[in-house]
């Protein structure tokens, strides 16, 4: 397989020369009180509550096992 360094050079130069500004989405650059931002914040809060709730549930389950094993032994 022969590599074509001139093709790579042309492709990289085209990408570097196309100076188009990147526009952020309305959530990042928009109104902080918009419905999209509130929805994203609610989603992050929901995922955090579910994750920590599940971890606390597992911890409680294992603590229950430890307490029961000490009572039996």
C-alpha positions as CSV (number, residue, x, y, z in Angstrom):
1,X,0.0,0.0,0.0
2,X,1.4,3.3,-1.0
3,X,0.6,6.3,1.1
4,X,-0.1,9.6,-0.5
5,X,1.5,12.3,1.7
6,X,0.5,15.0,-0.8
7,X,-3.2,14.1,-0.4
8,X,-2.9,14.4,3.4
9,X,-1.1,17.7,3.0
10,X,-3.9,19.0,0.8
11,X,-6.6,17.8,3.1
12,X,-5.0,19.3,6.2
13,X,-4.4,22.6,4.5
14,X,-8.0,22.8,3.3
15,X,-9.2,22.1,6.9
16,X,-6.9,24.7,8.3
17,X,-7.8,27.3,5.7
18,X,-11.5,27.0,6.1
19,X,-11.9,29.6,8.9
20,X,-15.6,29.2,9.8
21,X,-16.5,30.3,13.3
22,X,-18.0,27.6,15.5
23,X,-21.4,28.4,16.9
24,X,-22.4,27.0,20.2
25,X,-25.8,25.6,20.8
26,X,-28.5,27.6,22.4
27,X,-28.1,25.8,25.7
28,X,-24.4,26.8,26.0
29,X,-24.6,30.4,24.7
30,X,-28.3,31.1,25.2
31,X,-30.5,32.4,28.0
32,X,-29.6,30.7,31.3
33,X,-33.3,30.8,32.2
34,X,-34.5,29.0,29.0
35,X,-36.5,25.8,29.1
36,X,-33.6,23.8,27.4
37,X,-31.2,24.8,30.2
38,X,-33.8,23.9,32.9
39,X,-34.4,20.5,31.3
40,X,-30.7,19.8,31.1
41,X,-30.2,20.7,34.7
42,X,-33.2,18.5,35.7
43,X,-31.7,15.6,33.8
44,X,-28.3,16.0,35.5
45,X,-30.0,16.2,38.9
46,X,-32.1,13.1,38.1
47,X,-29.1,11.0,37.1
48,X,-27.1,12.1,40.1
49,X,-30.0,11.2,42.5
50,X,-30.5,7.8,40.8
51,X,-26.8,7.0,40.8
52,X,-26.2,7.9,44.5
53,X,-29.5,6.3,45.5
54,X,-28.4,3.0,43.9
55,X,-25.0,3.2,45.5
56,X,-26.5,3.9,48.9
57,X,-28.9,1.0,48.4
58,X,-26.1,-1.4,47.7
59,X,-24.2,-0.1,50.8
60,X,-27.3,-0.6,53.0
61,X,-27.7,-4.1,51.6
62,X,-24.1,-5.1,52.4
63,X,-24.4,-3.5,55.9
64,X,-27.5,-5.6,56.5
65,X,-25.6,-8.7,55.5
66,X,-22.7,-7.8,57.8
67,X,-25.0,-7.2,60.7
68,X,-27.0,-10.4,60.2
69,X,-23.8,-12.4,59.8
70,X,-22.5,-11.0,63.1
71,X,-25.7,-11.9,64.9
72,X,-25.5,-15.5,63.7
73,X,-21.9,-16.0,64.4
